[in-house]
Amino acid sequence: MKKIITIILLIVSTIIATSQSSIEAKLMFISFHPIKSLRQADTKIYENKVDENANFIRSPGIMLSYQKYIYLTRLSFQISQGFFSDAISNFAGVSSLFLKYKFYHKYKISFSLGAGPNFLFREDWHKSYRYIDNDGYILNGEYQTKWTLGTELSLYYFLNKRSDISISLLYGHEYGAFALNFGYKYWLQTNVNFKDDCTNCGNKWKKGGGFKLWWKKLWN
């Protein structure tokens, strides 16, 4: 058993040391709540609403993420922590672990789709007398918490070897809500962790790679 654990740790440490990784900061400004049944019956509770029906909600906040590629430049995992002002203007947050797949990449533009568990927390809404407890949150002291499945569709635009800018559509940071985020990504490690039988080396553009990337392109 110890040998198996040692082998697993060696494999994981090798991936971490050699494959691409990045950090990203995303600013959140507004959320969209399209499903009426997932909103409170009395929309007067939503202090941050933009329109009368509370379809759009002001949700200023920030999302901080760490992304690590585990298979070439296609498959990665992303750990994120976000803090924002929720629909009734309380402090709220989301912690997430997404598996992301880059399904399109041409020149300086790429698209990625991610999904995974979200852990939501917010200041207790029971302090609002209009709140109807129908959204599945569990009361834990002064906060309410909830596990959900989150998704994220991201567009990235290459600026230089170390920097990208992004636009992301995030679902699940708040119950029944989508958020449009604008971000900046900084690459900590730009080298591609190539496989011997690399079939993904024909992309027109990748972060880093240098001579090794040129050699792989030549023979694949």
Secondary structure, DSSP 8 states (H G I E B T S, - for coil): -HHHHHHHHHHHHHHHHHS-EEEEEEEEEEEE---GGGS-SSGGG-TTBSSTT-SEEEEEEEEEEEEEEEETTTEEEEEEEEEEE-TTS-EEEEEEEEEEEEEEEETTEEEEEEEEEEEEEEE-GGGSTT----S--EEETTEEEEEEEEEEEEEEEEEETTEEEEEEEEESSSTT-EEEEEEEEEEEE------TT-SSTT-S--S--HHHHHHHHHH-
